[in-house]
Amino acid sequence: MAKDTADDITSTAVEAPDLETAVAGAPKHGFFIRLYTGTGAFEVIGRRKMWYGISALIVAVCIVSIAVKGFTFGIDFEGGTKVSMPVAGQHGTVTTQQVEDVYNKTLGKSPESVVLVGNGATATVQIRSEALNNQQTEELRTALFEAFAPKDADGQASKSVISDSAVSETWGDQITKKALLALGVFLVLAAIYITFRYERYMAISALLTLVFDLIVTAGVYSIVGFEVTPATVIGLLTILGFSLYDTVIVFDKVEENTHAFEHTTRRTFAEHANLAVNQTFMRSINTSLISVLPILALMVVAVWLLGVGTLMDLALVQLVGVIVGTYSSIFFATPLLVSLRERTDLVRTHTRRVLKRRNPAASAAEVVTGGAADLDKAGDAVPAEAAIGGTPAVGSKPSPGARPSRPTGKRSTRGR
């Protein structure tokens, strides 16, 4: 019987290179062909520790910025007065420094900000300050008209083109509470939908991905100093919905690929998930591009043509959110799902079976040498490198998405 076992080992050792040769001889295609066909050539899940590190670094930077720097809130949240007028006047084009000098001279203090919005003849200059009473606002409008004589649409100097708006701190507090309420309602409804739509590990991964998107988008606004307005909150709710939609697309494919996966030994659960990510790459990219193009067009219209600040605020948060949502659905949500599922006995046992099938030589060697090989539920020896978290021997694992080759060498006739 010892001779039969030795024959098995010898036969298997001869067969093992066949699998390596078959994998090495697999046809290789260009980057864009692999991306378009979605054959699983891009290793995303296998490098999830790297993506976790990158994601953790991004989140840490965003949290530090939010805690230290905070946000630049718009007048609707903090309250105050905003005065706007065209930059084109009877005395030439107005500059922000000239406007700030007039403000200082008229009211004896500096404004919070003076910015140009738009481009060309339609551009406007916007002054934001602490809340001014009616008398102070009228004095400022008069001083601006006398200094610059801004023109109306007909090219005539007119004081009516100098507009002002005021928001009390009480109103700002109400807007803030309503914005937070809207965000909370969205997250609750999303959590309910995901919980009933998917199994618990998918639900946990999707919800944590939404939290990731929220933190990173808010962090970008804090780092760059973008102004947070009601339009920003509306845009944030929109891009959270986009991110959830993109995650659902990937998870649907993962669900399809892993259906009854425990009954086959062609791929591990992680490889099935990696294939699903590859198969949805093009869909995610196309969806993101289709979303980004009108957002960029909106920014161009808002800034260079109309000078509408509200459109700019809406477009900015959508642009940031689409980029963050696309990244998280591919490089965060699915890897997190795999990590959670690999903690279950079902996936761990199945992974051992798959790796054992690919490298039977190591399994037989462990049995003969009395090594501490793991055992699956059937009591069969499993190669040491097949343990969860281990690395299979070189050449024993096919390229992502490839079909493992079946050894064809002659086996022992023991027991006949």
Rosetta blueprint (number, residue, H / E / L):
1 M L
2 A H
3 K H
4 D H
5 T H
6 A H
7 D H
8 D H
9 I H
10 T H
11 S H
12 T H
13 A H
14 V H
15 E H
16 A H
17 P H
18 D H
19 L H
20 E H
21 T H
22 A H
23 V H
24 A H
25 G L
26 A L
27 P L
28 K L
29 H L
30 G L
31 F H
32 F H
33 I H
34 R H
35 L H
36 Y H
37 T H
38 G L
39 T L
40 G L
41 A L
42 F L
43 E L
44 V L
45 I H
46 G H
47 R H
48 R H
49 K H
50 M H
51 W H
52 Y H
53 G H
54 I H
55 S H
56 A H
57 L H
58 I H
59 V H
60 A H
61 V H
62 C H
63 I H
64 V H
65 S H
66 I H
67 A H
68 V H
69 K L
70 G L
71 F L
72 T E
73 F E
74 G L
75 I H
76 D H
77 F H
78 E H
79 G L
80 G E
81 T E
82 K E
83 V E
84 S E
85 M E
86 P E
87 V L
88 A E
89 G E
90 Q L
91 H L
92 G E
93 T E
94 V L
95 T L
96 T H
97 Q H
98 Q H
99 V H
100 E H
101 D H
102 V H
103 Y H
104 N H
105 K H
106 T H
107 L H
108 G L
109 K L
110 S L
111 P L
112 E L
113 S E
114 V E
115 V E
116 L E
117 V E
118 G L
119 N L
120 G H
121 A H
122 T H
123 A L
124 T E
125 V E
126 Q E
127 I E
128 R E
129 S E
130 E L
131 A L
132 L L
133 N L
134 N H
135 Q H
136 Q H
137 T H
138 E H
139 E H
140 L H
141 R H
142 T H
143 A H
144 L H
145 F H
146 E H
147 A H
148 F H
149 A L
150 P E
151 K E
152 D L
153 A L
154 D L
155 G L
156 Q L
157 A E
158 S L
159 K H
160 S H
161 V H
162 I L
163 S E
164 D E
165 S E
166 A E
167 V E
168 S L
169 E H
170 T H
171 W H
172 G H
173 D H
174 Q H
175 I H
176 T H
177 K H
178 K H
179 A H
180 L H
181 L H
182 A H
183 L H
184 G H
185 V H
186 F H
187 L H
188 V H
189 L H
190 A H
191 A H
192 I H
193 Y H
194 I H
195 T H
196 F H
197 R H
198 Y L
199 E L
200 R H
201 Y H
202 M H
203 A H
204 I H
205 S H
206 A H
207 L H
208 L H
209 T H
210 L H
211 V H
212 F H
213 D H
214 L H
215 I H
216 V H
217 T H
218 A H
219 G H
220 V H
221 Y H
222 S H
223 I H
224 V H
225 G L
226 F L
227 E E
228 V E
229 T L
230 P H
231 A H
232 T H
233 V H
234 I H
235 G H
236 L H
237 L H
238 T H
239 I H
240 L H
241 G H
242 F H
243 S H
244 L H
245 Y H
246 D H
247 T H
248 V H
249 I H
250 V H
251 F H
252 D H
253 K H
254 V H
255 E H
256 E H
257 N H
258 T L
259 H L
260 A L
261 F H
262 E H
263 H H
264 T L
265 T L
266 R L
267 R L
268 T L
269 F H
270 A H
271 E H
272 H H
273 A H
274 N H
275 L H
276 A H
277 V H
278 N H
279 Q H
280 T L
281 F H
282 M H
283 R H
284 S H
285 I H
286 N H
287 T H
288 S H
289 L H
290 I H
291 S H
292 V H
293 L H
294 P H
295 I H
296 L H
297 A H
298 L H
299 M H
300 V H
301 V H
302 A H
303 V H
304 W H
305 L H
306 L H
307 G L
308 V L
309 G H
310 T H
311 L H
312 M H
313 D H
314 L H
315 A H
316 L H
317 V H
318 Q H
319 L H
320 V H
321 G H
322 V H
323 I H
324 V H
325 G H
326 T H
327 Y H
328 S H
329 S H
330 I H
331 F H
332 F H
333 A H
334 T H
335 P H
336 L H
337 L H
338 V H
339 S H
340 L H
341 R H
342 E L
343 R L
344 T L
345 D H
346 L H
347 V H
348 R H
349 T H
350 H H
351 T H
352 R H
353 R H
354 V H
355 L H
356 K H
357 R H
358 R H
359 N L
360 P H
361 A H
362 A H
363 S H
364 A H
365 A H
366 E H
367 V H
368 V H
369 T H
370 G L
371 G L
372 A L
373 A L
374 D E
375 L E
376 D L
377 K L
378 A L
379 G L
380 D L
381 A E
382 V E
383 P L
384 A H
385 E H
386 A H
387 A L
388 I L
389 G L
390 G L
391 T L
392 P L
393 A L
394 V L
395 G L
396 S L
397 K L
398 P L
399 S L
400 P L
401 G L
402 A L
403 R L
404 P L
405 S L
406 R L
407 P L
408 T L
409 G L
410 K L
411 R L
412 S L
413 T L
414 R L
415 G L
416 R L
